[in-house]
Amino acid sequence: MSDCILYFVKYPHPGEVKTRLADGCSAELAAEFYRMLARKKLAEIAGTPKADVFVCYFPETMRRETVEWLGASHKYISQKGADLGRRMENAFREVFFMGYDRVVLVGSDIPGLTPEILRAGLDSLHSGAACIGPAGDGGYYLVGFHRHSFVPEVFHDMQWSREEVGQRTVNRFAALDVECTRLEPLDDIDTIEDLEEMVALGERGPLKGEVLELARRLTVV
């Protein structure tokens, strides 16, 4: 059985990534934090046993720059579609067409994401099953399908910035009679307050090393 991970990234132009975080520091610092976090997290999840990783980059025109940022050793596919839901749907379709059986899609701004969580998500996927990783803000940081349980309807007509996205997605799985495993909840970083909470944990928290040091700089600006 073949497994893969779709790692969704957005090229870190200042003012176009982590805009709510930038409100508490600056567009340049927020973009640099995302640039470093996404690169470090990719290096970690690339170690997930027996799973290929595809970097799904956006915008489509930024392939060369994204490869320069994250490294040429990874597989890359562009995000295709008019909105986030369509881009996620198309990414799943693309790798299922390649022949993968179990696929999870994850965001690139989740400090607590680990290879163990990804492995648990992939292992939960059997024919007829999906999985979801709830985020602390009411959304989700991970969604996964077996090729025989893929229901793109969970991506349709969704308002992605709303806090009820996670529960609405779970409700759709239920309505479509798809078993959905819930993984452990994790927090992303949207605001300076989110970052301050993680910085306060120090090395005991999900931020480590140079990412933690940069986060400390952001929270004292």
C-alpha positions in Angstrom: 0.0 0.0 0.0 1.5 3.3 -1.0 1.3 6.4 1.2 2.0 10.1 0.6 1.8 13.4 2.4 0.7 16.6 0.7 2.6 19.6 2.3 0.8 22.8 1.4 2.9 25.9 1.3 2.5 29.5 0.2 5.6 31.4 -1.1 6.6 33.8 1.8 6.2 37.2 0.1 6.0 39.8 3.0 2.4 41.0 3.3 1.0 37.9 1.6 1.6 35.3 4.3 0.8 35.4 8.0 -0.9 38.7 7.6 -2.7 38.6 11.0 0.7 37.8 12.7 2.2 40.7 10.8 -0.3 43.0 12.5 1.6 42.4 15.8 5.2 42.7 14.4 5.8 43.4 10.8 5.2 41.9 7.4 8.9 41.1 6.9 9.3 39.4 10.3 6.1 37.4 9.9 7.2 36.2 6.4 10.6 35.3 7.7 9.1 33.3 10.6 6.9 31.4 8.2 9.8 30.9 5.8 11.9 29.3 8.6 9.1 27.3 10.2 7.9 25.8 7.0 11.4 24.8 6.0 12.2 23.2 9.4 8.9 21.4 9.5 9.3 20.0 6.0 12.7 18.6 7.0 11.0 16.8 10.0 8.1 15.3 8.2 10.3 14.1 5.3 11.4 11.5 7.9 7.9 10.0 8.1 8.5 6.2 7.5 7.3 4.7 4.2 5.6 7.9 2.9 6.5 10.1 0.0 6.2 13.9 0.5 5.0 16.3 -2.1 5.4 20.0 -1.6 2.3 21.7 -3.0 3.3 25.2 -3.7 1.3 28.4 -4.3 1.2 30.5 -6.5 1.7 28.2 -9.5 4.2 30.7 -11.0 6.7 30.3 -8.0 8.1 26.8 -8.6 11.7 27.9 -9.0 11.6 30.2 -6.0 10.0 27.6 -3.9 12.6 25.0 -4.8 15.3 27.5 -3.9 13.6 28.0 -0.6 12.8 24.4 0.4 15.4 22.4 -1.5 15.7 20.4 -4.7 15.6 17.0 -3.0 11.8 17.1 -2.6 8.9 16.3 -5.0 6.9 19.4 -6.1 3.4 19.9 -7.5 1.6 23.2 -7.9 -1.7 24.0 -6.1 -4.4 24.3 -8.8 -7.7 26.0 -8.4 -9.6 29.2 -7.7 -9.9 28.7 -3.9 -8.4 26.7 -1.1 -11.0 24.0 -1.3 -10.5 23.4 -5.0 -6.7 23.4 -4.6 -6.9 20.7 -1.9 -9.4 18.6 -4.0 -7.1 18.8 -7.0 -4.0 17.9 -5.1 -5.7 14.7 -3.8 -6.9 13.9 -7.3 -3.4 14.3 -8.7 -1.7 11.9 -6.3 -4.5 9.4 -6.4 -4.1 9.4 -10.2 -0.4 8.7 -9.7 -1.4 5.5 -7.8 -1.1 6.4 -4.1 -3.7 4.7 -1.9 -3.5 6.6 1.4 -2.9 10.4 1.4 -2.9 13.1 4.1 -2.7 16.8 3.4 -1.2 19.1 6.0 -0.5 22.8 6.5 2.9 24.2 6.9 2.4 26.4 9.9 1.8 23.7 12.6 4.7 23.7 15.0 3.5 20.6 16.9 3.2 18.4 13.8 5.3 15.3 13.9 6.1 12.3 11.8 4.3 10.2 14.4 1.1 12.1 14.0 1.3 11.8 10.2 2.0 8.1 10.5 -1.0 7.7 12.8 -3.2 9.5 10.3 -2.0 7.4 7.3 -2.4 4.2 9.3 -6.0 5.0 10.1 -7.0 5.1 6.5 -8.6 2.0 5.1 -11.2 1.7 2.3 -14.1 3.7 3.5 -12.2 5.8 6.0 -10.9 9.4 6.3 -9.1 11.3 9.0 -8.9 14.9 10.3 -6.6 16.7 12.6 -8.5 19.5 14.5 -6.9 22.8 15.0 -7.3 24.9 18.1 -9.0 27.7 16.2 -11.9 25.5 15.0 -10.4 24.6 11.6 -8.2 21.6 10.8 -4.5 21.2 10.2 -4.7 17.8 8.5 -7.2 15.9 6.4 -6.7 12.5 4.8 -8.4 9.9 2.6 -8.0 6.4 1.3 -8.4 6.5 -2.5 -11.7 4.6 -2.1 -13.0 7.0 0.6 -12.3 10.2 -1.3 -15.3 12.6 -1.0 -14.4 16.0 -2.6 -17.8 17.3 -1.3 -16.1 18.1 2.0 -14.2 20.9 0.2 -17.1 22.4 -1.6 -18.9 25.6 -0.6 -16.9 26.1 2.6 -16.0 29.4 4.1 -12.4 28.7 5.0 -11.8 31.6 7.5 -14.6 30.6 9.8 -14.0 28.8 13.1 -16.7 26.2 12.4 -14.9 24.7 9.3 -13.6 21.7 11.3 -17.0 20.7 12.7 -18.7 21.3 9.3 -16.2 19.0 7.7 -16.8 16.3 10.2 -20.5 16.7 9.8 -20.1 16.3 6.0 -18.2 13.1 6.5 -21.0 11.7 8.7 -23.6 12.8 6.1 -21.7 11.0 3.4 -21.3 7.9 5.6 -17.5 8.1 5.7 -15.8 7.0 8.9 -13.6 9.8 10.1 -10.8 9.3 12.7 -10.0 12.4 14.7 -6.3 12.9 15.5 -4.9 14.8 18.4 -5.7 18.6 18.2 -2.8 21.0 17.4 -2.5 24.8 17.3 -1.3 26.8 14.3 0.0 30.4 14.6 -2.3 33.1 13.3 -1.7 36.0 15.7 1.0 37.5 17.8 -0.9 36.2 20.9 -0.7 32.7 19.5 3.0 33.1 19.1 3.5 34.6 22.6 1.8 31.5 24.2 4.2 29.2 22.4 7.2 31.3 23.2 6.2 31.2 26.9 6.6 27.4 26.9 10.2 27.7 25.8 11.9 24.5 24.6 9.1 22.5 26.4 6.8 23.8 23.7 6.6 23.0 19.9 9.0 25.7 18.9 12.7 24.7 18.9 16.1 26.1 18.2 16.4 29.0 15.7 12.6 29.0 15.1 12.1 29.7 18.8 14.8 32.4 18.8 13.2 34.1 15.9 9.8 33.9 17.6 11.2 35.6 20.7 12.4 38.4 18.5 8.9 38.8 17.0 7.2 38.9 20.3 9.4 41.8 21.7 9.1 44.0 18.6 
